[in-house]
Amino acid sequence: MAANPRVEDHYSSVGIARRILDALAAANGADAPVTPDALAPLDQFHGRGIQATRELVELLRPQAGEEIVDIGCGIGGPARWIAWTFGCRITGVDLTPAFCEAARELNRATGMADRVRILEGNALALPLPDAAFDRAYSQNVVMNIADKRGFYAEAFRVLKPGGVAALSNLLAGPAGPPHFPVPWAEGPSTSFLSTEADTRADILAAGFEILSFRDTAAETVPKQSAIRRKLEAEGMPPLSLRVLMGERMRDLTVNSIRSLEEGRAVPVEILLRRPA
């Protein structure tokens, strides 16, 4: 590993969109439609995949015609699915150039390029104007960011007064650091889990109101444990994030779930509001 590893190096690879589209065609047939639903097993790069996105959407409540920002959009799976399902427009921002390139290719393949735009940029300096978005969301991104107050301040800046932000995230657990490597980091140099108390303080310092802050471990970890056992017995299925991250994805996922089971990481869903 490099002396000063970068977050984007953990995620980057070449030919991401082509690999995904080829895997989809191999599984469903060359003439099968390429839709956000069809891509969901392959492009929802966060714990619990499309189910987690559906749950975050229940919190976010996007409306047709709204402008929404996805901070740390990855290869754009949630952005495409939300825009396709709810008729809104989404701007995704991601740090990893290879992810941005793949997201744009997959937008074109699904016919979503007119409703989902992808910008390369840093969550600490979003390439976006002030007060431009009705809603914002971010899924399992802030674990890679040390300057969490800067992250929340930027989300606050780009939201319109009265706008809301929905976050799913992992917090530091009481049992020590995660088992590395995990899906978001090879090691502790690019993993920054904060406590609930620090998270609340950072959010409030940015100016947000906290509408809800919920630990979801009781309902999600048992299901994750079942997934871990299946992965250990059978490996990753053909249509899975293995296509994106390679064979290492099995071990990354197992380590992440073990960390949840042992209280080394705590999953939360948070809903914030910029005061009107």
Secondary structure, 3 states (H helix, E strand, C coil): CCCCCCHHHHHCCCCHHHHHHHHHHHHHCCCCCCCHHHHHHHHCCCCCHHHHHHHHHHHHCCCCCCEEEEECCCCCHHHHHHHHHHCCEEEEEECCHHHHHHHHHHHHHCCCCCCEEEEECECCECCCCCCCEEEEEEECCHHHCCCHHHHHHHHHHHEEEEEEEEEEEEEECCCCCCCCCECCECCHHHCCCCCHHHHHHHHHHCCCEEEEEEECHHHHHHHHHHHHHHHHHHCCCCCCCHHHHCCCHHHHHHHHHHHHHCCCEEEEEEEEECCC
